[in-house]
Amino acid sequence: MERLSNKSTVSRRARILEELEAKGQVGVTDLSKMFNISEVTIRNDLTHLEKQNMLIRARGGAIKIKYYRMGIDPSITDKQKEYLKEKQRIANAAVRLIEEGDTIVLDSGTTTTEIAKLLGRFRNLTIITNALNIAVILSEYEGINIFMPGGMLRKKSLSLVGVLADENFGRFFCDKLFLGVDGFDTTYGLSTPNSEEAHLNRIMINTAQKVIVVADSSKFRKKRFALIGPITYVNTVITDSGIKAEDRVSLEKNGIEVIVV
């Protein structure tokens, strides 16, 4: 009987990995219904697979690990499918920090794209962005002045980077920067897979009176290839309720405002 149970467990975990490969992420509730077993058992399966470096645990489920190896740079199309509801809640909270007359920088990324979609309500904003897709969204709004820095197009992120982007961003100052990151480790700092993007992000930070990081909780406890800078660069973090209590405490001890949605 024990041998049969072990075989069943191995088979189920293999099926979980197949689902993960096909969908990119899986949820505990969905897997529980699929296998007709308890959510506790599914969580144990995911914990076991994470220890084997076969997936990464995230709020309510797990993510396919290949997206988050240190040097991997997934496309914006891949990333926009993940944690969409969390990103939309984060965007709603971010918009509440914006005031008429502000000059803001919107970094490239899927969460900042969700912010851009909500800015049509404003009548007087100046927005600097290096993201082509964000500029297209903002072009539909009459009350928004848009500045783009120029540069070389990174097709995966639809962002402009390089010497021209660096030089032109250095000529601006803004009230608020909304910065998206791929990795957020409270000891190591903020990081991204691309070194040119990281360099431009540092210039953005230097231009801003207030730096607001918008990142869903799956970005925490991850280090990516290129360091943007330490968490002391950050004034405010907006994230979802999946953030670990220890990470929130660490941020607040460093004087960073944490907004959880």
KOLDRENKOL-235032 format. One record per residue (C-alpha): residue number from 1; x, y, z. Coordinates in steps of 0.1 Angstrom, whole numbers, plus 5000, padded with zeros to 4 digits. Last residue first. Example, Ala and Ser with C-alpha at 12.3 -4.5 7.8 and 13.67 -1.06 7.14 Angstrom:
// residues 2
n, X, Y, Z
2, 5137, 4989, 5071 .
1, 5123, 4955, 5078 .
END
This chain:
// residues 261
n, X, Y, Z
261, 4968, 5459, 4982 .
260, 4998, 5465, 5004 .
259, 5015, 5499, 5006 .
258, 5049, 5499, 5022 .
257, 5066, 5532, 5031 .
256, 5104, 5527, 5033 .
255, 5122, 5539, 5064 .
254, 5148, 5511, 5064 .
253, 5129, 5494, 5093 .
252, 5098, 5496, 5070 .
251, 5115, 5476, 5043 .
250, 5128, 5449, 5067 .
249, 5094, 5446, 5083 .
248, 5078, 5441, 5049 .
247, 5103, 5415, 5040 .
246, 5099, 5396, 5072 .
245, 5061, 5396, 5068 .
244, 5064, 5379, 5034 .
243, 5047, 5398, 5005 .
242, 5016, 5379, 4992 .
241, 4994, 5408, 5001 .
240, 5002, 5427, 4970 .
239, 5029, 5453, 4963 .
238, 5034, 5491, 4964 .
237, 5068, 5501, 4977 .
236, 5076, 5537, 4987 .
235, 5108, 5558, 4992 .
234, 5133, 5537, 4974 .
233, 5171, 5543, 4969 .
232, 5178, 5528, 5003 .
231, 5167, 5495, 4987 .
230, 5201, 5492, 4972 .
229, 5208, 5497, 4935 .
228, 5199, 5486, 4899 .
227, 5219, 5454, 4901 .
226, 5221, 5434, 4868 .
225, 5217, 5396, 4867 .
224, 5185, 5391, 4887 .
223, 5181, 5384, 4924 .
222, 5148, 5371, 4938 .
221, 5135, 5373, 4973 .
220, 5106, 5395, 4962 .
219, 5094, 5396, 4926 .
218, 5065, 5372, 4932 .
217, 5050, 5398, 4956 .
216, 5039, 5421, 4928 .
215, 5061, 5451, 4921 .
214, 5056, 5488, 4919 .
213, 5086, 5507, 4933 .
212, 5080, 5544, 4940 .
211, 5110, 5567, 4940 .
210, 5102, 5603, 4951 .
209, 5122, 5635, 4941 .
208, 5132, 5617, 4909 .
207, 5161, 5624, 4885 .
206, 5186, 5602, 4903 .
205, 5162, 5573, 4902 .
204, 5158, 5576, 4865 .
203, 5196, 5575, 4861 .
202, 5197, 5543, 4881 .
201, 5170, 5529, 4860 .
200, 5190, 5537, 4829 .
199, 5219, 5516, 4842 .
198, 5197, 5487, 4851 .
197, 5181, 5487, 4816 .
196, 5216, 5486, 4801 .
195, 5225, 5457, 4823 .
194, 5195, 5436, 4815 .
193, 5181, 5409, 4838 .
192, 5168, 5434, 4864 .
191, 5177, 5441, 4900 .
190, 5167, 5459, 4932 .
189, 5186, 5454, 4964 .
188, 5209, 5427, 4979 .
187, 5195, 5427, 5014 .
186, 5157, 5433, 5008 .
185, 5158, 5413, 4976 .
184, 5137, 5426, 4948 .
183, 5141, 5411, 4914 .
182, 5123, 5419, 4882 .
181, 5117, 5456, 4889 .
180, 5092, 5482, 4879 .
179, 5098, 5518, 4888 .
178, 5072, 5546, 4892 .
177, 5093, 5577, 4894 .
176, 5077, 5608, 4910 .
175, 5082, 5646, 4910 .
174, 5105, 5647, 4880 .
173, 5138, 5661, 4867 .
172, 5150, 5658, 4832 .
171, 5184, 5662, 4814 .
170, 5198, 5629, 4826 .
169, 5170, 5611, 4808 .
168, 5184, 5625, 4776 .
167, 5220, 5612, 4782 .
166, 5209, 5578, 4793 .
165, 5184, 5573, 4764 .
164, 5211, 5583, 4739 .
163, 5237, 5561, 4755 .
162, 5216, 5529, 4755 .
161, 5179, 5520, 4763 .
160, 5145, 5524, 4747 .
159, 5119, 5499, 4760 .
158, 5096, 5474, 4741 .
157, 5106, 5449, 4768 .
156, 5116, 5420, 4746 .
155, 5123, 5443, 4716 .
154, 5149, 5464, 4734 .
153, 5149, 5495, 4712 .
152, 5180, 5516, 4710 .
151, 5177, 5552, 4722 .
150, 5152, 5580, 4723 .
149, 5143, 5598, 4755 .
148, 5105, 5599, 4752 .
147, 5084, 5628, 4765 .
146, 5046, 5628, 4767 .
145, 5023, 5656, 4776 .
144, 4990, 5643, 4791 .
143, 4957, 5661, 4791 .
142, 4944, 5648, 4757 .
141, 4948, 5610, 4765 .
140, 4951, 5586, 4735 .
139, 4988, 5592, 4733 .
138, 4992, 5577, 4768 .
137, 4985, 5542, 4755 .
136, 5010, 5545, 4726 .
135, 5036, 5560, 4750 .
134, 5032, 5530, 4773 .
133, 5038, 5505, 4745 .
132, 5069, 5524, 4734 .
131, 5085, 5523, 4769 .
130, 5112, 5549, 4777 .
129, 5088, 5571, 4796 .
128, 5085, 5607, 4807 .
127, 5051, 5619, 4816 .
126, 5038, 5654, 4821 .
125, 5003, 5655, 4836 .
124, 4974, 5680, 4834 .
123, 4939, 5668, 4827 .
122, 4940, 5635, 4846 .
121, 4912, 5608, 4842 .
120, 4930, 5592, 4812 .
119, 4958, 5580, 4836 .
118, 4944, 5545, 4843 .
117, 4959, 5526, 4813 .
116, 4993, 5541, 4821 .
115, 4993, 5524, 4856 .
114, 4986, 5490, 4840 .
113, 5016, 5496, 4817 .
112, 5037, 5504, 4849 .
111, 5028, 5469, 4861 .
110, 5038, 5453, 4828 .
109, 5071, 5470, 4824 .
108, 5089, 5501, 4811 .
107, 5096, 5529, 4837 .
106, 5069, 5556, 4840 .
105, 5085, 5589, 4850 .
104, 5063, 5616, 4865 .
103, 5058, 5653, 4862 .
102, 5028, 5662, 4884 .
101, 5004, 5689, 4875 .
100, 4973, 5670, 4888 .
99, 4984, 5647, 4915 .
98, 4996, 5610, 4914 .
97, 4996, 5589, 4946 .
96, 4961, 5575, 4940 .
95, 4974, 5563, 4906 .
94, 4998, 5539, 4924 .
93, 4970, 5522, 4944 .
92, 4951, 5515, 4912 .
91, 4983, 5502, 4896 .
90, 4989, 5478, 4925 .
89, 4954, 5465, 4921 .
88, 4959, 5460, 4884 .
87, 4993, 5442, 4890 .
86, 4976, 5418, 4915 .
85, 4949, 5410, 4890 .
84, 4975, 5404, 4862 .
83, 4997, 5381, 4883 .
82, 5014, 5366, 4852 .
81, 5001, 5371, 4816 .
80, 5019, 5404, 4812 .
79, 5052, 5386, 4818 .
78, 5052, 5364, 4787 .
77, 5042, 5393, 4763 .
76, 5068, 5415, 4780 .
75, 5094, 5390, 4769 .
74, 5114, 5370, 4795 .
73, 5150, 5379, 4802 .
72, 5168, 5349, 4818 .
71, 5201, 5357, 4835 .
70, 5192, 5350, 4871 .
69, 5168, 5322, 4864 .
68, 5133, 5335, 4868 .
67, 5114, 5325, 4837 .
66, 5128, 5290, 4838 .
65, 5113, 5283, 4872 .
64, 5077, 5279, 4861 .
63, 5057, 5297, 4887 .
62, 5038, 5283, 4918 .
61, 5005, 5285, 4937 .
60, 4985, 5308, 4958 .
59, 5012, 5334, 4963 .
58, 5044, 5321, 4948 .
57, 5065, 5290, 4950 .
56, 5092, 5286, 4924 .
55, 5095, 5255, 4904 .
54, 5117, 5225, 4897 .
53, 5146, 5234, 4921 .
52, 5142, 5201, 4940 .
51, 5133, 5221, 4971 .
50, 5106, 5238, 4950 .
49, 5092, 5204, 4940 .
48, 5088, 5194, 4976 .
47, 5071, 5227, 4986 .
46, 5048, 5223, 4956 .
45, 5038, 5188, 4966 .
44, 5033, 5199, 5002 .
43, 5011, 5227, 4990 .
42, 4991, 5202, 4970 .
41, 4986, 5180, 5000 .
40, 4974, 5209, 5021 .
39, 4950, 5219, 4992 .
38, 4933, 5185, 4997 .
37, 4928, 5160, 4969 .
36, 4905, 5157, 4939 .
35, 4935, 5158, 4915 .
34, 4921, 5186, 4893 .
33, 4902, 5202, 4922 .
32, 4933, 5205, 4943 .
31, 4953, 5216, 4913 .
30, 4929, 5245, 4907 .
29, 4930, 5256, 4944 .
28, 4968, 5255, 4946 .
27, 4973, 5276, 4915 .
26, 4996, 5269, 4886 .
25, 5020, 5291, 4865 .
24, 5037, 5290, 4831 .
23, 5007, 5273, 4815 .
22, 5021, 5243, 4796 .
21, 5052, 5238, 4816 .
20, 5034, 5242, 4849 .
19, 5007, 5217, 4839 .
18, 5034, 5192, 4830 .
17, 5051, 5199, 4863 .
16, 5019, 5192, 4882 .
15, 5015, 5160, 4862 .
14, 5049, 5148, 4874 .
13, 5039, 5157, 4909 .
12, 5008, 5135, 4906 .
11, 5028, 5106, 4892 .
10, 5053, 5108, 4920 .
9, 5026, 5109, 4946 .
8, 5007, 5080, 4931 .
7, 5038, 5059, 4930 .
6, 5045, 5067, 4967 .
5, 5009, 5057, 4976 .
4, 5013, 5024, 4957 .
3, 5046, 5017, 4976 .
2, 5028, 5024, 5009 .
1, 5000, 5000, 5000 .
END
